[in-house]
Amino acid sequence: MSRIIFNPNILGGKPIIKGTRISVDFILELLSSGMSVDEILKEYKHLKREDILEALDYAAKSIKREDIISPISMTKRNLNA
């Protein structure tokens, strides 16, 4: 992932798109709000399609590494306590 970098001096070290102050989570928020990739590129002319795709790839890989605790298993655990 050459387009996603971490810089402790920019946005507190959040993953950002190289050469910008645009974080991966901001790209995800734009997409989840309904903006298309083309709309984002039109609004943020310095971004490239590859930047957005790499942000999505980074997010997907990050989620794969997370341990997820199911709300159902939490409820069962609390009921058995």
C-alpha positions in Angstrom: 0.0 0.0 0.0 2.1 2.9 -1.2 -0.8 5.4 -1.2 -1.7 5.0 2.4 0.7 6.5 4.9 0.9 7.3 8.6 2.4 10.5 9.8 2.1 11.4 13.6 2.1 15.1 12.6 -0.9 14.8 10.4 -4.4 14.0 11.9 -2.8 12.4 14.9 -1.2 9.6 12.9 -4.4 8.3 11.3 -4.0 6.5 8.0 -4.1 9.1 5.3 -3.8 9.3 1.5 -0.2 10.2 0.7 0.3 13.9 -0.2 -3.0 14.9 1.4 -4.7 15.5 4.8 -7.5 13.2 3.8 -7.9 10.2 6.1 -9.1 6.7 5.1 -12.0 7.1 7.5 -13.1 10.3 5.7 -13.1 8.5 2.4 -15.2 5.8 4.0 -17.6 8.4 5.4 -18.0 10.0 2.0 -18.8 6.7 0.4 -21.2 5.6 3.1 -23.0 8.9 2.8 -23.9 8.0 -0.7 -21.2 9.8 -2.7 -19.9 7.8 -5.7 -16.2 7.5 -6.5 -16.7 9.8 -9.4 -18.4 12.4 -7.2 -15.5 12.3 -4.7 -13.0 12.7 -7.5 -14.9 15.6 -8.9 -15.0 17.3 -5.4 -11.4 16.5 -4.5 -9.6 17.0 -7.8 -6.2 16.1 -6.3 -7.3 12.5 -5.5 -7.1 9.6 -8.0 -9.3 6.6 -8.3 -6.4 4.5 -7.0 -6.4 6.5 -3.8 -10.0 5.7 -3.1 -9.6 2.0 -4.0 -6.5 1.7 -1.8 -8.4 3.4 1.1 -11.1 0.7 0.7 -8.4 -2.0 0.5 -6.8 -0.7 3.7 -10.1 -0.6 5.5 -11.0 -4.2 4.4 -7.6 -5.5 5.6 -7.9 -3.7 8.9 -11.3 -5.2 9.6 -10.0 -8.7 8.8 -7.5 -8.4 11.6 -10.0 -7.3 14.2 -11.4 -9.6 16.9 -15.2 -9.1 16.8 -17.3 -9.8 19.9 -20.8 -10.6 19.0 -23.5 -8.7 20.9 -25.4 -12.0 21.2 -22.4 -13.8 22.9 -22.0 -10.8 25.2 -25.7 -11.1 26.2 -25.4 -14.8 26.8 -22.3 -14.3 28.9 -24.1 -11.6 31.0 -27.1 -13.9 31.5 -24.9 -16.7 32.7 -23.0 -14.6 35.2 
